[in-house]
Amino acid sequence: MIRPILIHPDPRLKKVVDPVSDITDELRAVADDMLETMYDAPGIGLAGPQIGLMSRLIVLDCVKEEGAAPRPLIMFNPEIIASSDEKSVYEEGCLSIPEQYAEVTRPAEVTVTWMDRDGNAREDSFDGLWATCVQHEIDHLNGKLFIDYLSPMKRQMMTRKSQKLKRERARA
């Protein structure tokens, strides 16, 4: 089921969310819905708060090559346990801040621990777009948006555009 995505500014997008204590069938179904919503948008990542789920759950799939098999990842309680000193810059966007992009500098590589959909502890290292995406989605769980990395003026400009889009969608 495709779920509505919250648009910034929405107070739920600025909240630190709670860890998942028990991976239930209901939460697994929500994770599947999140993947479907993300692919439909289209996007490469989606966090629980973006659909109003105030739990530490993210989904991502950064495979963009034409004809390549998708590699969906579902992460409950993801946590960055190591990051490289080396940085990388990507032009980031966000499904909660539609049609707006800006360059953000983040660690080039990160190691993340999480629980998979079956409750198994997992750990993996990510680089390139995968590293940027997983950091962006974990930021959502901590009430942080990619525009929070920008200058106050640029952040304010993007917030105004988002508010305008939100009003237009509400009228439609």
N, C-alpha and C positions, 0 to 999 in steps of 0.2 A: 504494500500500500504506500502510495506517495504521500508524504506528509508536508504540511505547509512549513516553510522556512521563515523564521523570525527575521525581520529587517531591523538593522541598526537605525536609530537608537531605540532599543528595547531594554528595559532594566535587567531582564533575565540574562542578557548577553554579557553583563558586567559582574555577575556573581561567581564566586568560587563555589564549585559544586561538590557534592558529597561522593565519597568512594562507593563503589558497588560492593555490598556485603555478601550478596548471594546471586549467582547467575541463574536466573529462573527461565523457564520456557517463554514467559512473557517478555523478558529482556532480550532473549535471543530473537524473538519475533520483531521487536523494536529495532534491533541491530540490522536485521534483514530489510526492514522498511527503510532504514537510514541509507543502506547501500542502494536500494532502488531509487530513493529520492535523490541521492548524490549523482547517480548515473543519469537520471532524467534531467537534472538541472541545466546543463551537465557540469559536474565538478570533479575534483580529485580527492576531496576530503570533506567530512561533515562531523561535527561534534554534537553530543547530546543537547547542550543548551540551545543550539540553533533550531531545534524542533520543540523546545520547551521542556526537554527531559533534563532534570537537574541532577544528573548522575555522570560519573566519570566513564564515559563511553565515547569512543571515536571510531570512525570507519575511514579507510582510505584505499585508493587504487591509483597509482601514478603511472600506470602503463598507458602510454599515449600513442605508441607506434601503430600505424594502420595494420590490421590483421593479426596483431600480437594478442596472445591469450591474456584475458584480464587476470589481475592478481589481487583480488579483494582481501583486505585485512580488517579484522574486527578486533579492537583492543579495549578490554575492560581495565580500568585503573592503570593506564599507561603512565610511566614515569621515566624521565630522562635520568640515567645514572652516570653518564659520561658524555662530554662534548669536546670536540677538537678546539685547539687554539686557532686553527686556520678558519677563516671566514669565507662565506660565499654570499653573493648578492643575487636575488631573484626578484622578478617583478611578480608581486603577489596580488591576488584578488581574493574575494570572499563571497560565498553565496548569501551572506547576511548583509553585504555591502555591494549590491549588484552593480555591474558595469563600471567599477572603479578599480584602478590598479596603481601600485606604487612599488618602488624598489625598497626591499628590506634586507638588511645584513643580519645574518645568523651564523652560528657555527656550521662549518661545512659537513661535519660528521657528528652523529650522536648515537649513543647506545641506549636502548629503551627496554624496560621490562614491562610486562603486562600479563593479563590472564586472557586466554583465548575463549572462544564461545563454549568450550567444554570445561572451563575452569582450570586448565593446565597453565602453569607458569611458563612464560616464554621470555626470551631475550634475543635481541638482534641488533645489529649495527646498520645504520642507514647513511647514505651519502647522496649527493646531488639533489634532485627534486624530491626524492623520498624523505631526505633529512629535513628539508624546508617544510614540506607538508606535515610531517609528524609533529614538528615543533609548533607550527601554526595551529594545528588541531588541539594539541595539549594546552597551548595558550588559552584557547576557548574555555577549557575546563577550569582555568584560573582567572576567568573574567577579563582576559586580555584580548584585544583585537589587533590586527596587523597595523591599523592606523595609529595605535598607541606608540609605535616606533617612529612615527613621523613628527615633523615640526608642528607646534601648536596651530600655526596658520593653515598648513596643509590638512591637518586633521579636522579642523573646524570647517574648512571648505568641503571636504568629503562628507562630513556629517550633515551639512546643509543640503547637499545633493541627495543624500540618502533620505532625509526627512521629506524632501519634495517628492521623491519617487514613492515613498510610503503613502503620502497624501493622495497622489495620483492613483495608486493601486486601490486605495480605500474607496475612492469615488467610482472606480470602474465596475 
